[in-house]
């Protein structure tokens, strides 16, 4: 199956969905843990080097060395781009107060916000969010850091909302569709960038820089007991930007992207030995790479995530064949092995699943209770990240009353997740 990707909105944040069409399969993309590369001792670009050695202690012997606080979490309804501060997200965060069954908050933060110049990292917005989660409410809450790597807006001159300026300005990071700009690919028209773009992370020099950021994040946050996980935006966003449009990047292949994701995740677990690492594995161009990645993730203590969750009523009616390759592999519908006894899904409920007609052909939007049934019966999810709606947002369709946070919080608080045991594939 070949997948052509089309953009969609997730409330005010964006993600990607790929629609299956006929095509030839790729060659065998299966990989094993034994042949995966270790992160290099140093990553050097333009004579500047970053050590890959983590300052945190190694995992303790035996089970239980990774922080484990399963349950329901709030997910932000916006992205922290450069210049955004705590005040930008505090109003939604404050709805966590006195919600004891909702354990924390997933913050979307872009690469451009965290690395203003090469090798110089600014984690101040995450620090302030974490401090408020620890001290600002009746009980401390946990933070999940979600790295945002995708743009659905026209990239302007000197635009660092998603990708740091030094990447875009340096030829070593490879061409883009626009002359004189580097390190990204996406849709263009009339020689101008029109939206839907991502860094060319399937190209090793670009991935090396993201790995360096992840190593710095791990040194800063792994030892904090209230940092629950680091989450990577879905792989479909990069595959879509590289190949779904008229001008495609000839460097892209599913195998190249798979290799670089595994490098990233290997480095992430080394940098975060006490923290869950989540990969939103949805789609590549064809299924083989998505199946291989999900199986590799289960063998290498990476938590499976997804950008699209369905209610149980839709799964009962339509089956699972329309789920992403990653989710189908998790439940054993692709790949032939049910991975749920070994690993635990850490899944999102996005705006389009709660409020709109995006999945109207399959019974969406679904109720919160319908989602919880799916998380407990089909996905076996340990962590769920629920998009926060105040209820007065400008959306394409009205927000159902059940999806507004004032009602959503009460529903999810009353319905706990049931597959919250420590994963078999964790140290």
Secondary structure, 3 states (H helix, E strand, C coil): CEEEEEEEEECCEEEEEEEEECCCCCCCCCCCHHHCCCCCCEEEECCEEEECCCCCCCCCCCCCCCCCCCEEEEEEEEEECCCCCHHHHHHHHHHHCCCCCEEEEEEEEEHHHHCCECCECCCHHHHHHHHHHHHCCCCCCEEEEEEECEECCCCCCCCCCCCCHHHHHCHHHCECCCCCCECEEEEEECCEEEEEEEECCCCHHHHHHHHHHHHHHHHHHCCCCCEEEEEECCCHHHHHHHHCCCCCCCCCCHHHHHHHHHHHHHHHHHHCCCCEEEEECCCCCEHHHHHHHHHHHHHCCCEEECCCCCCHHHHHHHCCCCCCHHHHHHCCCCCCCCCCCCCCEEEEECHHHHHCCCCHHHCCCCCHHHHHHHHHHHHCEEEEEEECCCCCCCCCCCCCHHHCHHHHHHHHHHCCCCCCCCCCCCC
